[in-house]
Amino acid sequence: MNTEQTLIYSDLASDKDLREILLIYVEEMPDKIVRLEHECAERNWSELCIAAHQLKGSAGSHGFAEISLAAAELENAVKTKQPEEQIKFIVQHLTDLCRRVTVD
């Protein structure tokens, strides 16, 4: 598999004025991943819902629509009290996407 195909680029990446902001956002992504995984592992559903909601907004604002949609799916799953295994599956999918963000 070609690595280029697995990377997720911001829709805003072509805007040179936003490059620094996008770089910072991508650099902060590991912290967001840790938070999602921690809250899920601890079964802290209210905090997981908050983290998903925040990621939904920030990813969308930074041009990462695919991540925003996955975060919205997670937020909805938690709010509607989906089975734990389903929530874990969505967290895994979302964190996998988050690991693929890049600016370059």
N, C-alpha and C positions, 0 to 999 in steps of 0.2 A: 504494500500500500504506500502510495506517495504521501509523505508528511504534509506537503502543501495542501492536500485535500482535507486533512484532518484539522487544520487550523481554522479558527473563527476570527474573522476580521470585523472591525467596527465599520458600520455604514458611513461613519464620519472620518474614516482613516485618510481620505484624500484631502481633507481640510488641514493644511499645514499649520494653521493657527490653533488647532485643537490637539495637535500632536502631543504636546507636553502633558496636557490633561489626560489624554488617553493612555499615555505611558504610565502615569501615576496610578490610574485606575487598574491597569493590567498588573502593575507591581503589587497592588493591594489585594488582588484576587485570592492569593493563598490564605489570607486572613478570613475572607468571606467563606471559603471552602471549609476551613477549620471550624468556624462557627456553625455552619450547617451540619457538619458531621457530628460535632459535639452535642448540639441540641437534639439531634435525632437519636444518638446513642444513649443520651440521658432520658429520652422520652419526654423532653420538656417541650410539649407541643405548642404552648403559647409563645415561647421564645423562638421556636422554629418557624412559626407562622409570621412573627415579626421579621425575622431574618429573611424569609422568602419575600415578604412584602417589600422590604427595603431593597433587596436585590432586583426584584421586578422593576422598580422605579429607576434605580441607578443604572442597571444594564440598558434599559430602554433609553435613558437620557444620554448614554454614552455610545449609542448606536449598535448595541449587541441585542438585536431583536430576538434571536433564537433563545438566548439565555433569559431574557425577560419573559418570554412565553412559557418556558419551562418553570421559572420561578412562580409565575401565576398559577400554573398547574399544581405546584406544590402547595402554595397558599390555599388554593381551593380544596385540595385533598385533606389538609389539616382542618380547615374550617368545617368541612362536611363530615369529619370524623371517619375518613376512609380507614380500612384495616391497616394495621401497623406495617405489614409486609408491603402493601401498596405504597405507603408513604416512604418506606426505606428504598423501594425501587426507584421512586421519583427523585429522591435525594441523590441516589447513585447516578442517575442519568444527568441530573442538574450539575453535580460536581464534576462529572466527566466533561460536560460542555465547558464548564468554567476553567478547567485545566487546559483547554485548547485556545483560550483567547490570546490574541497577539496584536501588535500594532504594525510590526514589520513584516 
